[in-house]
């Protein structure tokens, strides 16, 4: 009996939280549980990406060449500039969320409203930027030729600069047609022909002596291997089987299809979190305006959604590092 009493007393001193363990409310604790479980989910995705990249390290796309676009600067090589800007905007929105939470602790409704508004604007800009980046990734810029083994052959000039298929492929009239839904039961919606056939690409390549084939294999300097003119002609004639433009879940002009699969899934999953956060922030924002939390005498809801928003920002730092920097 005495041992039981001692054990109970010790347990009370260790726990010491009553109905609010660690001094946190039920809602805040549940948010921390959700963040922990979601962090494990993202960790699994990024770990899978890391293992896959390690397996295909010799042919993995170079991020500086894939993400080198900037709005309204068509044709300008700006590697990682826009992605860095997106990252800055999202991190800045995390700063404004901190200021909103701090203003809530001081029960300053006007400041909470202002900083929540800035946070929402930052999230919307980030989502729009990510949609623009996806659009460029899907449409592509240069195009490439696929080989029998599923590898990618890209084209460069004598100085090693990328050359688009449209710059040398000889477009000619052909009997290629894109089937429509009323032409048979085997129609597959969304399957479109590339701008050029493999024969048009090969003919144009043979007519331009200053063009070379660049494989996806990295050399000792970490750069993609450029074949000689003779090797380029032989590689294209013996292994070239199709033309690919842009990226989708099965083929892409940048490298292994697995790269595009991970890009769409992980950045899309994170984008869904950002979208959810923006929607929740908007709901909280209007509750602040109508004075819901002022009447309660507590802005804890702002703090709870702030925890989620900081988590989303932190996850993007890891996604940015894995996909764009490493």
Secondary structure, DSSP 4 states (H G I P E B T S, - for coil): -HHHHHHHHHHHHHH--TTSGGG--HHHHHHHHHHHHHHHHHHHHHHHHHHHHHHTGGGPPPHHHHS---TT-TT---TTHHHHHHHHHHHHHHHHHHHHHHHHHTT-HHHHHHHHHHHHHHHHHHHHHHHHHHHHHHH-SS-EEEETTS-EEEEE-TTS-B--GGGT------------GGG-TT--TT----SS-HHHHHHHHHT-TT-EEEEEEE-TTSSEEE--HHHHHHHHHHHEEEEE-SB-SS-BTTS-HHHHHHIIIIIHHHHHHHHHHHHHHHHHHHHHHTTHHHHHT--HHHHHHHHHHHHHHHHHHHHHIIIII-
